[in-house]
Amino acid sequence: MVLFGGDTVVNDPVAGAQRARDHIAGATVDIYPGVGHEMLWAIPEQVIPRFLEFAKQHDQVPA
């Protein structure tokens, strides 16, 4: 899972998303418009459920 803030000033999120898709087999990539690197704090109601959904879809590690 690769998450980009659409308004980041560090890189080009569209190019980064494409690069991740091209080079990481099975990559899940999301771009969140209107935020930069602060996406976890700016829009937790979107990012946290998305991450938890992704985690549930993948192998669970026994504790």
N, C-alpha and C positions, 0 to 999 in steps of 0.2 A: 504494500500500500504506500503510495506516494501522494502527499497532499501539498498543494501549492496555494498560496494566497494570490489572487489575481492582480493585486496592486503592489506586489513586492517590487522593491527598487534594486534588489540584489541580482536578479536574473530575469530572464524572459520566461514566465511560467508556461506559456504555450509551447515554446521550444523545449523547455525542460520536460514537460509532459510527454511530448513526442519522443524525446530521447529515451525517457524511461520505458515507454511502450516498445521502442525499437530494440532496447538492450536488456530488458529484464523480462524473462519469460513469465507470462501470466500476470504481469503488473496490473494493479488496479490504481488508476490515477484520477484524482479529482482536483479541480481548480475552483476555488471559492472566490467569486468576484467581490470587490468592495473591501477586501482586507489584505494585509500583507502577512508578515511573519507572526503577527499577534493573533492569528486566527483562533487558536485555542481559547484565548481570553476574550476575544471580541465576539465570537459566535459559538460558544460552547454547546448551545442547544442544537447546532448542526453537526459540529465536528465530533463530539463525544458519541452520540448515537451511531454515526457513520462508522467510527472506529470499532465500536462494540459489535455492530452488525458484521463487519469484516472479520473480526476475531471469532465470532460464532461460526462462521462459514469455513473455518480452517481447523486443522487437527488440534485437539485439546491435549495439553500436556498434564499428565497426572501429577497432583501435588504430593 
